[in-house]
């Protein structure tokens, strides 16, 4: 019969079917490999592994466990379960010790596969067993079972894949009554294929966990860097986190715009993460700014003011001493006689003494006035013309030091600091502060960012640039500033205006801050479309900020 034409036809048909099946399987495995390599979400990856394994073997159900070796007692964590015949049954994650006598526990401990034709009929003495309580709870009958270790290239077990009830037909729904009729054992061929797939899945899980570890490393590094910034400048505690929250929310809101000039803006999850890291690290360069300048609250440094106070005190004491010496010299030069001690109107000596006292009082009063002027000018507020003129007069005041040398009461450097018209920084100090963006860029560009984070340095670099070219450090124009940076700039200015943790100023109400931002947009400093989105979607609400009413928003 085998040599007959009919027999040859049967054999040929059989091998054709086998070849077709193998070709389909190869294509299916290639598709699975591609899917596994392109999935980065762990939950999605585990679901994909289990569903594809069930699809290849026509399994009715299955589950997947991952190894957890974070403590001294490794355990298996039940992560995913699927069941076509009981789709409404919910599964929850739980952990079980490796010493457990479950099928998955045995495979995880030994690295051996289990291929059971009927899990209810196990040979006596085997060190594993099926826990039937779960079947009883959901009204199910587990029969054929294939349990496979998922091992990486080093042979380390990453998890366990468990397939349940290989069906004779994909469309069959298992019941307690038909379970024995519609299920069949897993073949050796399926076991070999699935073991290979399990190893591939283990590598994908390892890659996913490695990716997660890298992201956790970046996250830890960024958080540590933020702590360094805040340790240097405690006055701005929380600023970096708030700017990141605002910028990320603004980016998310831009993603859902359906019309207008922002319609073309779209950020992936990875780009949002890139924006977040850039915002968190945008001020890291402050570590390169001298601490005295960084935390400066007034125009003069505290130690400078203390030195000047001592000079004023010495000047007053010198005037008092000189007055006393003048009185003494006068009395020596004009000795008294007995009749001079008699009270008489208009005593010349008394008049002379009174004049000396009056001159001293006037000089002391003038010093006190200069001191009050100095304290007023030391505040980081806008300086009016009158104090500026008086400061110029103060610049010419002198005193005698302990060695009798005549020196300026306030040095030219101190006068220059006091005559700063707005704020509290001199030109040189402001340049030092502004250099923090360059320090930030030079620091961030040395970090080997992964591909989807490579723009972090560039995004952070330009957060003080303005659309009209008036910003720093490069004076970039609008089309040269990344849109992510433009979003961060709005968040940075908003937080600087509303933050209540600055000792040198009070935080402004939301309405006032928005009014200032609108003025900035009107003068083409910041992006008006992004600012409008910032207001309309109330992005600031992520910080717990609210507007009192819509009317106040319109009139602010």
PASE-336784 format. One record per residue (C-alpha): x, y, z; residue number from 1; residue in one letter. Coordinates in nm, 4 decimals. Each point is the difference from the previous one (the first is absolute). Example, Ala and Ser with C-alpha at 12.3 -4.5 7.8 and 13.67 -1.06 7.14 Angstrom:
residues 2
> 1.2300	-0.4500	0.7800	1	A
> 0.1370	0.3440	-0.0660	2	S
This chain:
residues 556
> 0.0000	0.0000	0.0000	1	X
> 0.2800	0.2403	0.0820	2	X
> 0.1479	-0.0475	-0.3493	3	X
> -0.3338	0.0488	-0.1732	4	X
> -0.0953	0.3301	-0.1614	5	X
> -0.2792	0.0374	0.2542	6	X
> 0.2406	-0.0591	0.2909	7	X
> 0.2503	0.2450	-0.1411	8	X
> -0.2796	0.2576	-0.0230	9	X
> -0.0900	-0.0433	0.3655	10	X
> 0.3637	0.0340	0.1063	11	X
> 0.0487	0.3028	-0.2204	12	X
> -0.3151	0.1604	0.1420	13	X
> 0.1182	-0.0724	0.3539	14	X
> 0.3435	0.1570	-0.0531	15	X
> -0.1539	0.2998	-0.1752	16	X
> -0.2203	0.0603	0.3023	17	X
> 0.2996	-0.0373	0.2304	18	X
> 0.2079	0.2418	-0.2104	19	X
> -0.2835	0.2516	-0.0064	20	X
> -0.0460	-0.0325	0.3759	21	X
> 0.3723	0.0455	0.0630	22	X
> 0.0147	0.3013	-0.2326	23	X
> -0.2936	0.1591	0.1777	24	X
> 0.1607	-0.0743	0.3348	25	X
> 0.3313	0.1554	-0.1044	26	X
> -0.1815	0.3116	-0.1201	27	X
> -0.1999	0.0084	0.3216	28	X
> 0.3134	-0.0311	0.2135	29	X
> 0.1675	0.2780	-0.1981	30	X
> -0.3022	0.2213	0.0574	31	X
> 0.0086	-0.0836	0.3705	32	X
> 0.3709	0.0813	0.0176	33	X
> -0.0596	0.3362	-0.1645	34	X
> -0.2870	0.0743	0.2369	35	X
> 0.2059	-0.0972	0.3053	36	X
> 0.2921	0.2195	-0.1028	37	X
> -0.2211	0.3037	-0.0580	38	X
> -0.1965	-0.0148	0.3263	39	X
> 0.1382	0.2106	0.2851	40	X
> -0.2849	-0.0113	0.2490	41	X
> 0.0543	-0.2956	0.2356	42	X
> -0.3694	-0.0719	0.0556	43	X
> -0.0619	0.0103	-0.3746	44	X
> 0.3027	-0.2201	-0.0630	45	X
> -0.1146	-0.2690	0.2458	46	X
> -0.3511	0.0021	-0.1449	47	X
> 0.1442	-0.0342	-0.3502	48	X
> 0.2240	-0.2936	0.0984	49	X
> -0.2872	-0.1908	0.1542	50	X
> -0.2541	0.0705	-0.2739	51	X
> 0.2412	-0.0959	-0.2812	52	X
> 0.1064	-0.3180	0.1789	53	X
> -0.3656	-0.0977	0.0397	54	X
> -0.0667	0.0860	-0.3628	55	X
> 0.2770	-0.2288	-0.1284	56	X
> -0.1116	-0.2946	0.2137	57	X
> -0.3752	0.0636	-0.0118	58	X
> -0.0031	0.0172	0.3799	59	X
> -0.3232	0.0908	0.1753	60	X
> 0.1728	0.1670	0.2965	61	X
> 0.3360	0.0896	0.1423	62	X
> 0.1911	0.2035	0.2523	63	X
> 0.3375	0.1662	0.0298	64	X
> 0.2231	0.0437	0.3052	65	X
> 0.3078	0.2169	0.0502	66	X
> 0.2881	-0.0652	0.2348	67	X
> 0.0486	0.2548	0.2775	68	X
> 0.3460	-0.0164	0.1594	69	X
> -0.0039	0.3387	0.1694	70	X
> 0.0349	-0.1496	0.3480	71	X
> 0.1703	-0.2994	0.1569	72	X
> -0.2983	-0.2284	-0.0731	73	X
> -0.0634	-0.0119	-0.3773	74	X
> -0.3608	-0.0489	-0.0991	75	X
> -0.2259	-0.0333	-0.3003	76	X
> -0.2443	0.2787	-0.0739	77	X
> -0.3213	-0.0882	-0.1816	78	X
> -0.0237	0.2775	-0.2616	79	X
> -0.2367	-0.0934	-0.2836	80	X
> -0.2798	-0.2519	-0.0559	81	X
> -0.2285	-0.0658	-0.2961	82	X
> -0.2925	-0.2380	-0.0439	83	X
> -0.2180	-0.0120	-0.3113	84	X
> -0.2648	-0.2152	0.1631	85	X
> -0.0181	0.2181	0.3154	86	X
> 0.0698	0.3492	-0.1395	87	X
> -0.1903	0.1819	0.2739	88	X
> 0.2037	-0.1470	0.2851	89	X
> 0.2294	0.2643	0.1476	90	X
> 0.3549	-0.0811	0.1040	91	X
> 0.2101	0.1862	0.2522	92	X
> 0.3754	0.0089	0.0401	93	X
> 0.1492	-0.2019	0.2855	94	X
> 0.3344	-0.1475	0.1014	95	X
> 0.0856	-0.3555	0.1000	96	X
> 0.3269	-0.1396	0.1400	97	X
> 0.2162	-0.2208	-0.2200	98	X
> -0.0288	-0.2725	0.2604	99	X
> -0.3696	-0.0190	-0.0846	100	X
> -0.0973	-0.3385	-0.1524	101	X
> -0.1794	0.1610	-0.2933	102	X
> 0.0799	-0.0926	-0.3590	103	X
> 0.1457	0.3462	-0.0675	104	X
> 0.2073	-0.0111	0.3190	105	X
> 0.1532	-0.3318	-0.0976	106	X
> 0.0939	0.1203	-0.3478	107	X
> 0.1497	0.3222	0.1415	108	X
> 0.2096	-0.1971	0.2492	109	X
> 0.1259	-0.2672	-0.2384	110	X
> -0.0071	0.1639	-0.3430	111	X
> -0.1731	-0.3150	-0.1335	112	X
> -0.3113	0.0039	-0.2183	113	X
> -0.3205	-0.1764	0.0970	114	X
> -0.2223	-0.1490	-0.2695	115	X
> -0.2984	-0.1595	0.1701	116	X
> -0.2766	-0.1746	-0.1924	117	X
> -0.2333	0.0232	0.3020	118	X
> 0.0952	0.2112	0.2997	119	X
> -0.2610	-0.1779	0.2110	120	X
> 0.1678	-0.3382	-0.0590	121	X
> 0.3605	0.0494	0.1104	122	X
> 0.2409	-0.2863	0.0722	123	X
> 0.0477	-0.0758	0.3673	124	X
> 0.2997	0.1548	0.1732	125	X
> 0.0537	0.2962	-0.2325	126	X
> 0.1123	0.3177	0.1900	127	X
> -0.2706	0.2190	-0.1520	128	X
> -0.3772	0.0113	-0.0179	129	X
> -0.2824	0.1975	-0.1550	130	X
> -0.1973	0.2147	0.2405	131	X
> -0.3560	-0.0938	-0.0897	132	X
> -0.1509	0.2651	0.2261	133	X
> 0.0283	0.2572	-0.2757	134	X
> -0.1880	-0.2273	-0.2427	135	X
> -0.2751	-0.0467	0.2580	136	X
> -0.0325	0.3750	0.0511	137	X
> -0.0633	0.0748	-0.3682	138	X
> -0.1669	-0.3263	-0.1027	139	X
> 0.2779	-0.1190	-0.2269	140	X
> 0.1819	-0.3236	-0.0849	141	X
> 0.3728	0.0159	-0.0624	142	X
> 0.1221	-0.2932	-0.2039	143	X
> 0.3036	0.0300	-0.2289	144	X
> 0.2677	0.2355	0.1300	145	X
> 0.3307	0.1207	-0.1442	146	X
> 0.2236	0.1904	0.2456	147	X
> 0.3236	0.1526	-0.1332	148	X
> 0.2834	0.1944	0.1580	149	X
> 0.0834	0.3340	-0.1632	150	X
> 0.3800	0.0109	0.0043	151	X
> 0.2302	0.2714	-0.1272	152	X
> 0.3293	-0.0545	-0.1844	153	X
> 0.1848	-0.0652	0.3265	154	X
> -0.2506	-0.2668	0.1004	155	X
> -0.1494	0.2187	0.2704	156	X
> -0.3716	-0.0648	0.0485	157	X
> -0.1954	0.3210	-0.0573	158	X
> -0.3435	-0.1534	0.0433	159	X
> -0.2334	-0.2877	-0.0770	160	X
> -0.2481	-0.0410	-0.2847	161	X
> -0.2942	-0.2316	0.0681	162	X
> -0.2400	-0.1097	-0.2748	163	X
> -0.3213	-0.1826	0.0827	164	X
> -0.2322	-0.2246	-0.2032	165	X
> 0.1138	-0.0382	-0.3574	166	X
> -0.3292	-0.0102	-0.1925	167	X
> -0.0876	-0.2081	-0.3029	168	X
> -0.1559	0.3104	-0.1535	169	X
> 0.0549	0.3672	0.0674	170	X
> -0.3718	0.0809	0.0109	171	X
> -0.0859	-0.2542	0.2713	172	X
> -0.1199	0.1274	0.3382	173	X
> 0.0989	-0.2280	0.2852	174	X
> -0.2520	-0.1134	0.2587	175	X
> 0.0261	-0.2440	0.2861	176	X
> -0.1888	-0.2503	-0.2148	177	X
> 0.2054	0.0170	-0.3225	178	X
> 0.3475	0.0741	0.1372	179	X
> 0.1275	-0.3542	-0.0541	180	X
> -0.1392	-0.0250	-0.3530	181	X
> 0.1198	0.3333	-0.1459	182	X
> 0.3500	0.0151	0.1483	183	X
> 0.3150	-0.1883	-0.0952	184	X
> 0.3588	-0.0265	0.1251	185	X
> 0.2688	0.2369	-0.1189	186	X
> 0.2314	-0.1625	-0.2546	187	X
> 0.3760	-0.0219	0.0356	188	X
> 0.0254	0.2210	-0.3101	189	X
> -0.2091	0.2721	0.1674	190	X
> 0.2073	-0.0283	0.3140	191	X
> 0.3218	0.0571	-0.1984	192	X
> -0.1461	0.2960	-0.1865	193	X
> -0.1437	0.1544	0.3156	194	X
> 0.3221	-0.0517	0.1923	195	X
> 0.1829	0.1972	-0.2687	196	X
> -0.2690	0.2681	0.0083	197	X
> 0.0212	0.0114	0.3803	198	X
> 0.3740	0.0655	-0.0215	199	X
> -0.0622	0.2794	-0.2490	200	X
> -0.2660	0.1383	0.2324	201	X
> 0.2450	-0.0144	0.2920	202	X
> 0.2501	0.2099	-0.1956	203	X
> -0.2743	0.2497	-0.0822	204	X
> -0.0990	0.0181	0.3675	205	X
> 0.3647	0.0434	0.0981	206	X
> 0.0379	0.2778	-0.2576	207	X
> -0.3171	0.1623	0.1283	208	X
> 0.1200	-0.0208	0.3595	209	X
> 0.3388	0.1377	-0.1026	210	X
> -0.1774	0.2885	-0.1756	211	X
> -0.2022	0.0581	0.3151	212	X
> 0.3189	-0.0062	0.2070	213	X
> 0.1596	0.2587	-0.2288	214	X
> -0.3070	0.2207	0.0306	215	X
> 0.0052	-0.0408	0.3782	216	X
> 0.3692	0.0903	-0.0066	217	X
> -0.0749	0.3152	-0.1987	218	X
> -0.2873	0.0819	0.2317	219	X
> 0.2187	-0.0426	0.3068	220	X
> 0.2771	0.2056	-0.1559	221	X
> -0.2392	0.2812	-0.0905	222	X
> -0.1549	0.0064	0.3478	223	X
> 0.3446	0.0046	0.1604	224	X
> 0.1022	0.2854	-0.2310	225	X
> -0.3090	0.1987	0.0991	226	X
> 0.0900	-0.0502	0.3666	227	X
> 0.3474	0.1373	-0.0733	228	X
> -0.1533	0.3103	-0.1605	229	X
> -0.2314	0.0583	0.2939	230	X
> 0.2804	-0.0523	0.2500	231	X
> 0.1930	0.2794	-0.1737	232	X
> -0.3006	0.2298	-0.0247	233	X
> -0.2529	-0.0798	0.2752	234	X
> -0.1907	0.3193	-0.0858	235	X
> -0.1372	-0.1717	-0.3112	236	X
> -0.0856	-0.3327	0.1643	237	X
> -0.2450	-0.1967	-0.2163	238	X
> 0.0378	0.2316	-0.3014	239	X
> 0.1383	-0.2660	-0.2349	240	X
> -0.2771	-0.2484	0.0809	241	X
> -0.2696	0.2632	-0.0437	242	X
> 0.1403	0.1136	-0.3344	243	X
> 0.0107	-0.3640	-0.1130	244	X
> -0.3612	-0.0589	0.1030	245	X
> -0.1178	0.3131	-0.1798	246	X
> 0.2002	-0.0704	-0.3164	247	X
> -0.1106	-0.3623	-0.0229	248	X
> -0.3653	0.0942	0.0482	249	X
> 0.0293	0.2717	-0.2647	250	X
> 0.1522	-0.2546	-0.2391	251	X
> -0.2820	-0.2456	0.0702	252	X
> -0.2590	0.2703	-0.0610	253	X
> 0.1701	0.0945	-0.3271	254	X
> -0.0312	-0.3640	-0.1078	255	X
> -0.3800	0.0163	0.0044	256	X
> -0.0427	0.3319	-0.1793	257	X
> -0.2226	-0.0619	-0.3047	258	X
> 0.0325	0.3300	-0.1863	259	X
> 0.1951	0.3227	-0.0193	260	X
> 0.3742	0.0721	-0.0092	261	X
> 0.0807	-0.2710	0.2557	262	X
> -0.1845	-0.2750	-0.1896	263	X
> 0.3179	-0.1387	-0.1571	264	X
> 0.1737	-0.0451	0.3364	265	X
> 0.0187	-0.3599	0.1162	266	X
> 0.2185	-0.1627	0.2636	267	X
> 0.0441	-0.3725	0.0592	268	X
> 0.0261	-0.1397	0.3513	269	X
> 0.3770	-0.0131	-0.0420	270	X
> 0.0120	0.3626	-0.1108	271	X
> -0.2077	0.0983	0.3022	272	X
> 0.2555	-0.1781	0.2168	273	X
> 0.2753	0.1898	-0.1825	274	X
> -0.1793	0.3271	0.0759	275	X
> -0.0377	-0.0971	0.3651	276	X
> 0.3706	-0.0766	0.0446	277	X
> 0.0985	0.3242	-0.1744	278	X
> -0.2318	0.1983	0.2273	279	X
> 0.1229	-0.1734	0.3141	280	X
> 0.3624	0.0731	-0.0919	281	X
> -0.0397	0.3433	-0.1602	282	X
> 0.1652	0.1759	0.2952	283	X
> 0.2678	-0.2563	0.0797	284	X
> 0.2684	0.2422	-0.1194	285	X
> -0.0580	0.2018	0.3152	286	X
> 0.2489	-0.2341	0.1655	287	X
> 0.2644	0.1969	-0.1937	288	X
> -0.1153	0.3397	0.1288	289	X
> 0.1725	0.1362	0.3149	290	X
> -0.2269	-0.0738	0.2937	291	X
> 0.0158	0.3563	0.1339	292	X
> -0.1465	0.1310	-0.3264	293	X
> -0.2469	-0.2843	-0.0286	294	X
> -0.1635	0.0639	0.3381	295	X
> 0.0486	0.3772	0.0032	296	X
> -0.3105	0.1715	0.1386	297	X
> 0.0977	0.3688	0.0181	298	X
> 0.2307	0.2199	-0.2061	299	X
> 0.2767	-0.0291	0.2590	300	X
> 0.1163	-0.3313	0.1375	301	X
> -0.0662	-0.0410	0.3745	302	X
> 0.3692	0.0152	0.0853	303	X
> 0.0361	0.3202	-0.2036	304	X
> -0.2854	0.1656	0.1864	305	X
> 0.1512	-0.1011	0.3319	306	X
> 0.3368	0.1539	-0.0948	307	X
> -0.1705	0.3243	-0.1071	308	X
> -0.1942	0.0062	0.3268	309	X
> 0.3274	-0.0168	0.1907	310	X
> 0.1385	0.2826	-0.2135	311	X
> -0.2992	0.2180	0.0811	312	X
> 0.0379	-0.0810	0.3692	313	X
> 0.3707	0.0838	-0.0141	314	X
> -0.0744	0.3237	-0.1869	315	X
> -0.2520	0.1051	0.2662	316	X
> 0.2385	-0.0901	0.2822	317	X
> 0.2769	0.1955	-0.1758	318	X
> -0.2227	0.3075	-0.0296	319	X
> -0.0886	-0.0233	0.3687	320	X
> 0.3665	-0.0380	0.0950	321	X
> 0.1047	0.2905	-0.2216	322	X
> -0.2703	0.2163	0.1549	323	X
> 0.1218	-0.0903	0.3491	324	X
> 0.3588	0.0732	-0.0995	325	X
> -0.1029	0.3375	-0.1449	326	X
> -0.1781	0.0910	0.3224	327	X
> 0.3019	-0.1044	0.2033	328	X
> 0.2400	0.2013	-0.2191	329	X
> -0.2238	0.3037	0.0184	330	X
> -0.0194	-0.0146	0.3788	331	X
> 0.3762	-0.0421	0.0263	332	X
> 0.0522	0.3011	-0.2220	333	X
> -0.2590	0.2027	0.1916	334	X
> 0.0601	-0.0700	0.3713	335	X
> -0.2763	0.1014	0.2402	336	X
> 0.0320	0.2648	0.2827	337	X
> -0.2045	0.0192	0.3146	338	X
> -0.2326	0.2627	-0.1455	339	X
> -0.0515	-0.2097	-0.3163	340	X
> -0.1823	-0.2563	0.2116	341	X
> -0.2660	0.2545	0.0883	342	X
> -0.3187	-0.0399	-0.2055	343	X
> -0.0147	0.2677	-0.2624	344	X
> -0.2145	0.0487	-0.3071	345	X
> 0.1722	-0.0838	-0.3247	346	X
> 0.3036	-0.1786	0.1377	347	X
> 0.2420	-0.0308	-0.2955	348	X
> 0.1293	-0.3417	0.1066	349	X
> -0.3520	-0.1384	0.0409	350	X
> -0.0946	0.1195	-0.3426	351	X
> 0.3116	-0.1573	-0.1485	352	X
> -0.0768	-0.3341	0.1683	353	X
> -0.3605	0.0126	-0.1172	354	X
> 0.1110	0.0616	-0.3564	355	X
> 0.2323	-0.2999	0.0172	356	X
> -0.2834	-0.2175	0.1323	357	X
> -0.2353	0.1244	-0.2709	358	X
> 0.2570	-0.0712	-0.2706	359	X
> 0.0488	-0.3502	0.1397	360	X
> -0.3739	-0.0654	0.0142	361	X
> -0.0381	0.1199	-0.3596	362	X
> 0.2846	-0.2247	-0.1189	363	X
> -0.1432	-0.3010	0.1866	364	X
> -0.3451	0.0680	-0.1399	365	X
> 0.1457	0.0169	-0.3492	366	X
> 0.1679	-0.3382	0.0521	367	X
> -0.3262	-0.1478	0.1297	368	X
> -0.1747	0.1338	-0.3094	369	X
> 0.2590	-0.1561	-0.2263	370	X
> -0.0357	-0.3302	0.1850	371	X
> -0.3775	0.0000	-0.0490	372	X
> 0.0528	0.0890	-0.3665	373	X
> 0.2454	-0.2893	-0.0331	374	X
> -0.2476	-0.2460	0.1540	375	X
> -0.2726	0.1246	-0.2324	376	X
> 0.2225	-0.0238	-0.3070	377	X
> 0.1084	-0.3504	0.1039	378	X
> -0.3490	-0.1381	-0.0657	379	X
> -0.0411	-0.1689	-0.3438	380	X
> -0.2690	0.2416	-0.1135	381	X
> -0.0040	0.2550	-0.2806	382	X
> 0.2111	0.2955	0.1142	383	X
> -0.1411	0.3537	-0.0500	384	X
> 0.2038	0.2993	-0.1163	385	X
> 0.0180	0.1731	0.3422	386	X
> 0.1686	-0.2905	0.1832	387	X
> 0.2368	-0.0336	-0.2960	388	X
> 0.1073	0.3641	0.0396	389	X
> 0.0486	-0.0402	0.3746	390	X
> 0.2063	-0.3141	-0.0573	391	X
> 0.2285	0.2027	-0.2245	392	X
> 0.0497	0.2402	0.2934	393	X
> 0.0647	-0.2915	0.2355	394	X
> 0.2743	-0.1165	-0.2335	395	X
> 0.1980	0.3119	0.0968	396	X
> -0.0238	-0.0550	0.3772	397	X
> 0.3142	-0.1044	0.1836	398	X
> 0.1027	-0.1049	0.3507	399	X
> 0.3224	-0.0536	0.1916	400	X
> 0.0878	-0.3584	0.0760	401	X
> 0.1756	-0.1160	0.3158	402	X
> 0.3356	0.1028	-0.1491	403	X
> -0.1271	0.3476	-0.0752	404	X
> -0.0048	-0.0581	-0.3742	405	X
> -0.2807	0.1630	-0.1965	406	X
> -0.2022	-0.2584	-0.1934	407	X
> -0.3343	-0.0049	-0.1840	408	X
> -0.2935	-0.0800	0.2255	409	X
> -0.1461	-0.2158	-0.2768	410	X
> 0.2331	-0.1359	-0.2678	411	X
> -0.0550	0.0552	-0.3710	412	X
> -0.0801	-0.3713	-0.0421	413	X
> -0.2642	0.0169	0.2741	414	X
> -0.1475	0.3177	-0.1477	415	X
> -0.0217	-0.1717	-0.3403	416	X
> -0.1932	-0.2869	0.1588	417	X
> -0.2377	0.2369	0.1806	418	X
> -0.0660	0.2003	-0.3169	419	X
> -0.1404	-0.3019	-0.1880	420	X
> -0.3312	0.1438	-0.1188	421	X
> -0.2007	-0.3249	-0.0095	422	X
> 0.0479	-0.3255	0.1837	423	X
> 0.3022	-0.0781	0.2108	424	X
> 0.2707	-0.1116	-0.2435	425	X
> 0.2749	0.1982	-0.1664	426	X
> 0.0734	-0.0524	-0.3687	427	X
> 0.2857	-0.2374	0.0844	428	X
> -0.2120	-0.1970	0.2483	429	X
> -0.2866	-0.0262	-0.2461	430	X
> 0.2349	-0.1326	-0.2667	431	X
> 0.1214	-0.2588	0.2498	432	X
> -0.3594	-0.1048	0.0674	433	X
> -0.0842	-0.0076	-0.3702	434	X
> 0.2979	-0.2268	-0.0594	435	X
> -0.1930	-0.2783	0.1747	436	X
> -0.1718	-0.0917	-0.3292	437	X
> 0.3370	-0.0599	-0.1627	438	X
> 0.1162	-0.1976	0.3028	439	X
> -0.3206	-0.2059	-0.0292	440	X
> 0.0590	-0.0738	-0.3691	441	X
> 0.3670	-0.0886	0.0473	442	X
> -0.0952	-0.2386	0.2782	443	X
> -0.2959	-0.1624	-0.1767	444	X
> 0.1760	-0.0523	-0.3332	445	X
> 0.2635	-0.2148	0.1736	446	X
> -0.2660	-0.2512	0.1021	447	X
> -0.0434	-0.2915	-0.2467	448	X
> -0.3768	0.0429	-0.0339	449	X
> -0.1898	-0.2779	-0.1742	450	X
> -0.1350	0.0775	-0.3463	451	X
> -0.3439	0.1163	0.1077	452	X
> 0.1524	0.2373	0.2584	453	X
> 0.2742	0.1504	-0.2158	454	X
> -0.1687	0.3429	-0.0190	455	X
> -0.0011	0.0536	0.3776	456	X
> 0.3080	0.2308	-0.0063	457	X
> -0.1348	0.2078	-0.2901	458	X
> -0.3468	0.0392	0.1538	459	X
> 0.1439	0.1081	0.3352	460	X
> 0.2558	0.2343	-0.1570	461	X
> -0.2429	0.2576	-0.1351	462	X
> -0.2435	0.0534	0.2868	463	X
> 0.1100	0.3657	0.0376	464	X
> -0.0168	0.0783	-0.3720	465	X
> -0.2795	0.2332	-0.1207	466	X
> -0.1844	-0.0149	-0.3309	467	X
> 0.1113	0.3522	-0.0957	468	X
> 0.3688	-0.0827	0.0497	469	X
> 0.0358	0.1927	0.3271	470	X
> 0.0715	-0.3073	0.2124	471	X
> 0.3267	-0.1711	0.0888	472	X
> 0.2516	-0.1515	-0.0476	473	X
> -0.0251	0.0209	-0.3825	474	X
> -0.2868	0.2390	-0.0676	475	X
> -0.1799	-0.2637	-0.2084	476	X
> -0.3041	0.0834	-0.2128	477	X
> -0.3321	-0.1853	0.0195	478	X
> 0.0723	-0.2501	-0.2787	479	X
> 0.3292	-0.0932	0.1682	480	X
> -0.1552	-0.0888	0.3370	481	X
> -0.1457	-0.3545	0.0348	482	X
> -0.3732	0.0000	0.0742	483	X
> 0.0729	-0.2120	0.3092	484	X
> 0.2275	0.2775	0.1271	485	X
> -0.2676	0.2618	-0.0700	486	X
> -0.2387	-0.1982	0.2194	487	X
> 0.2590	-0.0244	0.2763	488	X
> 0.0626	0.3754	-0.0135	489	X
> -0.3665	0.0722	0.0775	490	X
> 0.0053	-0.2508	0.2865	491	X
> 0.3271	0.1432	0.1347	492	X
> -0.1250	0.3604	-0.0008	493	X
> -0.3367	-0.0974	0.1495	494	X
> 0.1601	-0.1839	0.2901	495	X
> 0.2518	0.2783	0.0626	496	X
> -0.2912	0.2451	0.0263	497	X
> -0.2301	-0.2113	0.2187	498	X
> 0.2490	-0.1858	0.2219	499	X
> -0.0457	0.0989	0.3616	500	X
> 0.3314	-0.1383	0.1218	501	X
> 0.2219	0.2903	-0.1036	502	X
> 0.1168	0.2006	0.3052	503	X
> 0.0610	0.3109	-0.2113	504	X
> -0.3508	0.0185	-0.1470	505	X
> -0.3546	-0.1182	0.0552	506	X
> -0.1682	-0.2352	-0.2444	507	X
> -0.2482	0.1682	-0.2319	508	X
> -0.3632	-0.1138	-0.0396	509	X
> -0.0767	-0.2106	-0.3067	510	X
> -0.1960	0.2839	-0.1626	511	X
> 0.2902	0.2449	0.0321	512	X
> 0.2519	-0.2544	-0.1284	513	X
> -0.2173	-0.0660	-0.3048	514	X
> -0.0280	0.3717	-0.0640	515	X
> 0.3796	0.0319	0.0001	516	X
> 0.0330	-0.3017	-0.2302	517	X
> -0.2534	0.1540	-0.2405	518	X
> 0.2075	0.3152	-0.0069	519	X
> 0.3081	-0.2090	-0.0811	520	X
> -0.1908	-0.1687	-0.2835	521	X
> -0.1219	0.3371	-0.1309	522	X
> 0.3616	0.1146	-0.0285	523	X
> 0.0914	-0.3236	-0.1839	524	X
> 0.2087	-0.1358	0.2857	525	X
> -0.1894	-0.3273	0.0451	526	X
> -0.2287	-0.2091	-0.2224	527	X
> -0.3536	0.1500	0.0113	528	X
> -0.1685	-0.3179	-0.1284	529	X
> 0.1618	-0.2153	0.2685	530	X
> -0.0885	0.2606	0.2632	531	X
> -0.3629	-0.0002	-0.1147	532	X
> -0.0058	-0.3791	0.0330	533	X
> 0.1673	0.0334	0.3416	534	X
> -0.2852	0.2280	0.1114	535	X
> -0.2947	-0.1674	-0.1692	536	X
> 0.0877	-0.3494	0.1258	537	X
> 0.1103	0.1455	0.3365	538	X
> 0.3270	-0.1929	-0.0128	539	X
> 0.0975	0.1683	0.3275	540	X
> -0.2598	-0.2150	0.1782	541	X
> 0.2610	-0.2798	0.0180	542	X
> 0.1602	0.2075	0.2768	543	X
> -0.3321	0.0409	0.1808	544	X
> -0.0364	0.3576	-0.1299	545	X
> -0.3471	0.1267	-0.0914	546	X
> -0.1576	0.3145	-0.1367	547	X
> -0.2595	0.1682	0.2185	548	X
> -0.2387	0.0413	-0.2911	549	X
> -0.0182	0.0254	-0.3779	550	X
> -0.0638	0.3727	0.0384	551	X
> 0.3296	0.0454	0.1807	552	X
> 0.1775	-0.1886	-0.2802	553	X
> -0.1503	0.2360	-0.2572	554	X
> 0.0879	0.3165	0.1923	555	X
> 0.3383	-0.1080	0.1384	556	X
